[in-house]
Amino acid sequence: MRTKSVQKLLLLVVAAGLLYLGYRAVLGRTASTASSRPNLIFISLDTLRADRLGVYGYERPTSPFLDSWASGAAVFEHAVSTAPWTLPSHVTMLTGLYPSSHGVNKAKQRGIGTVMEYLPEILHKQGYQTFAFTGGGYVSERYGFGRGFDAFVFNHGEDISEARGFPYTIKMAQEKLAAMDRTKPYFLFLHTYAVHCPYDPPAPYGTMFSTPGAEPVEYTKCNKYYNLQDGFTAAKALYLSDRYDGSIRYLDTQIEKLFTDLRKEGFLDNTYIVITSDHGEEFFEHGRIGHKKSLHKELLLVPLIISGPGIKAQRVNESVSNADLFPTILQLLGLPPSKQPDGHSLFALMHGQQEEFSRPPYQYSELHHAGKLRSLFDPEVEHFILDLKTNIPLLYDSKNDPREANNIANARPDRILEWRSILDRLSKSLYERPTGSVDPATKEQLEQLKTLGYL
């Protein structure tokens, strides 16, 4: 009897050992088939100006999560957008080209040209699974943004109702990631209009911040409505600005939830994360509400926070452009560089190799739609803006006049000549690529653009 018991016990031990070895083998296969190439999450928070985040010195608690996240990332102190509105700025970020080079700078006529190198197409050819979830509007397939994506989904009603708001965009993205092949690297592009006008975040965020003296005004409209009103005042602009800050706080909570869920599911492992915006927003600093009409700093300075493998927590003081993102991403992912970009890779800056990072201290921006403006911006020295139609220059002392309230162009003719010469040389170095066609807008697309204040 004792012999039989011992035999049974030995059999159990052997069986348990075989099960354990099998389990370890499965784990080994899972680990070995997981992609060793880094993933990429690119998040564009449309219309978010840098100076409204705590990480950039804002006193209001609009962004507690983003501030915390940034503490472990590379934070670029002076990231400058090449254009003050959605369409050309996004094309720049995904091609590395200035608007004059990619040509997608007029909403009704031009889409992304097929001869341009386009980040999603490059990553797709390199074996990446590519997914885009956007708020629609100008970031839609009409303009060629869908090229190279395995899935391109835009949330038609993002700014119309909370049920179809940014949480719905996030939900769709998470469902796609959960169903993808975990053995291959992925590129996730997320875009939202959550802080774009109309400034109408869900309760309690709309009334979370209040400035003494702010005068209530209709807040479900957009820039055209306010800019055409007689007697619109700075006090009314403050009220809209408060609601804009509330929208940022709402957005911050959604980003926190997204990152918490992604980390829990392991999607942040071996992943580079780029958090930025396409442009800022005016709140009567220069007599207007909205964007797309000027090149003042409140429209050009955007957040840029990059984290991932090998990137140490740091504050990067050198000014950079959103045209730099395309070459930076290629280098971070270990892919061959492109000969196309007007921008420069930020890889050296993020890895403490400033001596290898050679570029002018100023950044170039332009506006074609509803104006012909060009800008050269050195955030630590001067900001030069030229109206090509009137030939009238603006010049601001960045250090002593951070609000850009005093145009010193007439007092500094020497500096105007210098800036004009630089702008002339830069403009001559750019050449426009062939652009793509744009399909007619559907009724639904026109309605969304109207809701966003573009029509």
Secondary structure, 3 states (H helix, E strand, C coil): CHHHHHHHHHHHHHHHHHHHHHHHHHHHHHHHHCCCCCEEEEEEECCCCHHHCHHHCCCCCCCHHHHHHHCCCEEEEEEECCCCCHHHHHHHHHHCCCHHHHCCCCCCCCECCCCCCCHHHHHHHCCCEEEEEECECCECHHHCCCCCCCEEEECCCCCCCHHHCHHHHHHHHHHHHHHCCCCCCEEEEEEECCCCCCCCCCCCHHHCCCCCCCCCCCCCCCHHHHHCCCCCCHHHHHHHHHHHHHHHHHHHHHHHHHHHHHHHCCCCCCEEEEEECCCCCEECCCCCEECCCCCCHHHHEECEEEECCCCCCEEEEEEEEHHHHHHHHHHHCCCCCCCCCCCCCCHHHHCCCHHHCCCCCCEEEEECCCCCEEEEECCCCEEEEEECCCCEEEEEECCCCCCCCCCCCCCCHHHHHHHHHHHHHHHHHCCCCCCECCCCCCHHHHHHHHHCCCC
